[in-house]
Amino acid sequence: MKRPFFSIVIPTKNRPHLLRDAIASATLQNFDDLEIVISDNYNDIKTKEVIDEFRNDGRIKYVRTERELGMVDHWEFALRQATGRYILVLTDRGFFKQGALRYIHKTITT
């Protein structure tokens, strides 16, 4: 399998109402050479339900911790799941402006 140029890592905990917008901003980018790693810090079922809304997007990789972790440990866990050449962290309450990945890619490669 080809290594993606970007890994977008989205660590989340107990904010499914915000997570949907973060995921959508990543999936709607005009740059496709990416994976989206959503790391669920031992959340309830509502987070999984939000992620399931995007289940047809093959770029999404869902991982869940085996137990609740502190923030630093959770972020380290999430980052270890990424396989991209470059890793971007997007918090569950954040979002990417349209065209952001294409702009970053152009900046890196020129």
URWO-V273936 format. One record per residue. RES is the residue in three letters. SS is DSSP state (helix for helix, strand for strand, loop for the rest). PHI is phi as a letter, one per 30 degrees, with the letter a starting at -180 (999 if undefined). OMEGA is omega in degrees with one decimal (NA if undefined). Layout:
res,ss,phi,omega
RES,SS,PHI,OMEGA
RES,SS,PHI,OMEGA
This chain:
res,ss,phi,omega
MET,loop,999,-178.8
LYS,loop,d,177.6
ARG,loop,d,-179.9
PRO,loop,d,177.8
PHE,loop,d,179.2
PHE,strand,c,162.1
SER,strand,c,172.7
ILE,strand,c,-178.2
VAL,strand,c,179.8
ILE,strand,c,174.1
PRO,strand,d,-178.2
THR,strand,b,175.5
LYS,loop,a,172.2
ASN,loop,h,176.2
ARG,loop,b,-178.7
PRO,helix,d,-179.4
HIS,helix,d,176.9
LEU,helix,c,-174.7
LEU,helix,e,-177.2
ARG,helix,e,-179.2
ASP,helix,d,178.0
ALA,helix,d,179.2
ILE,helix,d,-178.8
ALA,helix,e,-179.2
SER,helix,d,177.1
ALA,helix,d,-177.4
THR,helix,d,-177.0
LEU,loop,c,177.7
GLN,loop,d,177.1
ASN,loop,c,177.6
PHE,loop,b,-170.7
ASP,loop,c,-175.8
ASP,loop,d,-175.2
LEU,strand,a,167.9
GLU,strand,b,178.8
ILE,strand,b,-178.4
VAL,strand,c,177.9
ILE,strand,c,-177.7
SER,strand,c,-176.5
ASP,strand,c,-178.5
ASN,loop,d,174.7
TYR,loop,h,-176.0
ASN,loop,d,175.3
ASP,loop,d,-174.5
ILE,helix,d,-176.7
LYS,helix,d,177.3
THR,helix,d,178.8
LYS,helix,d,178.4
GLU,helix,d,177.1
VAL,helix,d,-179.3
ILE,helix,d,179.3
ASP,helix,d,176.5
GLU,loop,d,-177.9
PHE,loop,c,-171.9
ARG,loop,d,-179.7
ASN,loop,d,178.3
ASP,loop,d,-175.9
GLY,loop,d,179.2
ARG,loop,d,-175.6
ILE,strand,d,174.1
LYS,strand,b,-179.4
TYR,strand,c,175.3
VAL,strand,b,-178.8
ARG,strand,b,178.1
THR,loop,d,-179.5
GLU,loop,d,177.6
ARG,loop,a,179.4
GLU,loop,d,-179.8
LEU,loop,c,170.1
GLY,loop,d,-174.1
MET,helix,e,-177.6
VAL,helix,d,179.2
ASP,helix,d,179.1
HIS,helix,d,-180.0
TRP,helix,d,176.7
GLU,helix,d,176.4
PHE,helix,e,-177.8
ALA,helix,d,-179.0
LEU,helix,d,178.7
ARG,helix,d,-179.6
GLN,loop,d,-175.1
ALA,loop,d,179.1
THR,loop,b,-176.6
GLY,loop,d,177.1
ARG,loop,d,176.8
TYR,strand,b,-176.8
ILE,strand,c,175.4
LEU,strand,c,176.4
VAL,strand,c,177.2
LEU,loop,b,178.7
THR,loop,d,-178.1
ASP,loop,d,176.3
ARG,loop,c,179.9
GLY,loop,c,176.1
PHE,loop,a,175.4
PHE,loop,c,171.2
LYS,loop,d,179.4
GLN,loop,e,179.4
GLY,loop,i,-176.4
ALA,helix,d,-177.2
LEU,helix,d,177.1
ARG,helix,d,178.7
TYR,helix,d,179.1
ILE,helix,d,179.3
HIS,helix,e,179.5
LYS,helix,d,179.4
THR,helix,d,-179.0
ILE,helix,d,-169.9
THR,helix,c,178.9
THR,loop,c,NA
